[in-house]
Amino acid sequence: MKAINKTYIDNSRFMEFIDELATQITEMNFGADTTKEIKDGLSDGYVTIFTDESQEYYNSMYSEYEMMANKILGVYSDNDKHDVMGSFDENGDIK
């Protein structure tokens, strides 16, 4: 496989994209059993959360999609730039 230049995007946008993919595939696989409502401990209302099984699946899919974005597309969170020691120039290369 040919080496791909890394492209760094804003962490919140990267996470939103990966989250959307992982959420959609989780909902497609679990259907009505994807979520459950629980009483919110901070108010009198309820919140909707993934079931334990769908949360585990979501976590797995999130990791898989993140790895695919990195390895196949060369797209990374800009947080990854800050995890490496050193400073970077305007192209994202270590100085």
C-alpha positions in Angstrom: 0.0 0.0 0.0 1.3 3.4 -0.9 2.1 5.8 1.9 -0.5 8.4 2.5 0.1 12.0 3.7 -1.5 12.6 7.0 -4.3 15.2 7.1 -5.2 16.6 10.5 -8.7 18.0 11.1 -10.3 19.7 14.1 -10.7 17.0 16.8 -14.4 17.8 17.4 -15.2 17.4 13.7 -13.2 14.2 13.5 -15.0 12.8 16.5 -18.4 13.9 15.3 -17.8 12.1 11.9 -16.6 8.9 13.5 -19.4 9.0 16.1 -22.1 9.4 13.4 -20.7 6.4 11.5 -20.6 4.2 14.7 -24.0 5.3 15.9 -25.7 4.6 12.5 -24.2 1.1 12.2 -25.1 0.4 15.9 -28.7 1.5 15.3 -28.9 -0.6 12.1 -27.7 -3.7 14.0 -29.7 -3.3 17.2 -32.9 -1.6 16.0 -35.3 -0.9 18.8 -32.9 -2.6 21.3 -30.2 0.0 20.7 -31.1 2.3 23.6 -33.0 2.4 26.9 -34.3 5.2 29.1 -33.0 5.7 32.6 -33.9 8.2 35.3 -31.6 11.1 35.2 -29.9 11.4 38.7 -29.6 15.2 38.3 -33.2 16.0 37.5 -36.7 14.5 37.5 -36.3 13.6 33.9 -35.1 10.6 31.9 -32.1 10.2 29.6 -31.7 7.8 26.7 -28.5 5.7 26.6 -27.2 2.8 24.7 -27.9 -0.6 26.2 -24.8 -2.4 27.6 -24.6 -4.6 24.5 -25.1 -1.9 22.0 -22.6 0.4 23.9 -19.9 -2.3 23.6 -20.7 -2.7 19.9 -20.6 1.1 19.4 -17.2 1.3 21.1 -15.8 -1.4 18.8 -17.2 0.2 15.7 -15.9 3.7 16.8 -12.4 2.2 17.2 -12.6 0.4 13.8 -13.9 3.5 11.9 -11.2 5.7 13.5 -8.5 3.2 12.5 -9.9 3.1 8.9 -10.0 6.9 8.7 -6.4 7.0 9.8 -5.0 4.1 7.7 -7.0 4.3 4.5 -7.8 8.0 4.2 -4.9 9.4 6.1 -7.2 11.6 8.2 -6.4 12.2 11.8 -7.6 14.3 14.7 -5.5 17.3 15.3 -5.1 16.0 18.9 -2.8 13.3 17.4 -0.4 16.1 16.3 -0.1 17.2 20.0 0.4 13.6 21.3 3.8 13.4 19.5 6.8 15.1 21.1 8.2 18.1 19.1 6.8 21.1 17.3 5.2 21.2 13.9 5.5 23.5 10.9 2.5 24.7 8.8 2.4 21.3 6.9 2.1 19.3 10.0 5.7 18.0 9.8 8.0 17.8 12.8 10.5 20.7 12.8 
